[in-house]
């Protein structure tokens, strides 16, 4: 059964330059075809996220650099405890028209 880690490993190989775009696309297609009746929600989400990014490149909507940028978040593993509260995003008080400053964002 294909898992989210299979997709993450493939993305990692591509982003590290171990494989090129053509091989990445072929290996992704093989993984995607083997998803079958997977109930792994994370693997399903990742597969569609990667598929969408590849589609943008294949039709010329995005560059390979854009693809790399789109794939970086696929490497992130987030474990959410369903019994805990989700982190709240807070932003320091500032003028609404001020430019966004990532230093002013915190997660509680």
N, C-alpha and C positions, 0 to 999 in steps of 0.2 A: 504494500500500500504506500502510495506517495504521501509524504508528510511535508509540513512547512519547512522543516530543516533541509529537505532535498532541494527545495527552491532557494533557500538561503545560501546553501553551499554553491549552487550554480551561479547565483548572482555574485557571490564573493569571488569565484574564479574569474568571472568576466571583469569585475571591477578591478581586480589585481592584475589583469592583463595576461592571465594564464591561458585564456581562450579568447578568440576574436568574436566579433558580432555574428558572423555566419554560424560558427559552431555553437555559440550561445543560443541562437534562434533554433537550431536543429535539436539541441538537447532539451530546450524548453518545450518544444513541440512534443517530444517523446514523453516528457514528464506529464504534460498537460493531457495527452491522450490516455495516459495510464491513471488519471484521476478516478475514472470509473464512477462508482457510487460512493465516493469518499464523503464521510461526514465530518471530516476535519475542517472546521470553519476557518481556521487560520490559513490552512493550505489553500482552501478555495479562494479566500480573499486575496492572498498573495498571487495565486495563479492569474486571477483576473486583473490585478494591478499590473503585473508584468506583461500580460497579453495586451493590455491597453497601451502601455508605454511602447511596446514593440510595434503595434499597429500604427502609432503616430509616426514612428521612424519610417516604416515601410511605405507610407503614403506621402512622405516628404513633409509632413507637418512639423516634425521635430528632427533635430540633428542627433548624431551619436552622443555628443556632449550632453544634450538635453536628456537622452535616455539614461546616461550614467547618473545624472542628477536625480532623475525620477526613481532609479533603482536603489539609491542609498537608503531610503527609509525601509526598504524590504529587509534589511539586515537587522533591524531593531527587534528585539524580543521583549514583549510586554506581558508580564504575568499579572492578571488582575484577580484579586481575591474577591469572590462575589459577596462575601460577608462583610467586606470593609467598604467604607465610603470612598467614592472616587475622588481623586485630588481636585481641589478647586483652584481655578486659575484666578489670581488676583493681580491687579495692575495698580501701581502707585498712582495716587491722585495727580493728574496733570491736565493740562488743557486738552480738550478733545481734538483740537486742530493741530496739536503738536505732532511731529513725526513719531512713528513707532520706534521705541527704544527697547531692544530685547533685555537690557539690563534692568528695566523697570518691571519685568514680569517675574512672578514667583509662583510656585506651586505649593499649596498647603496640604 
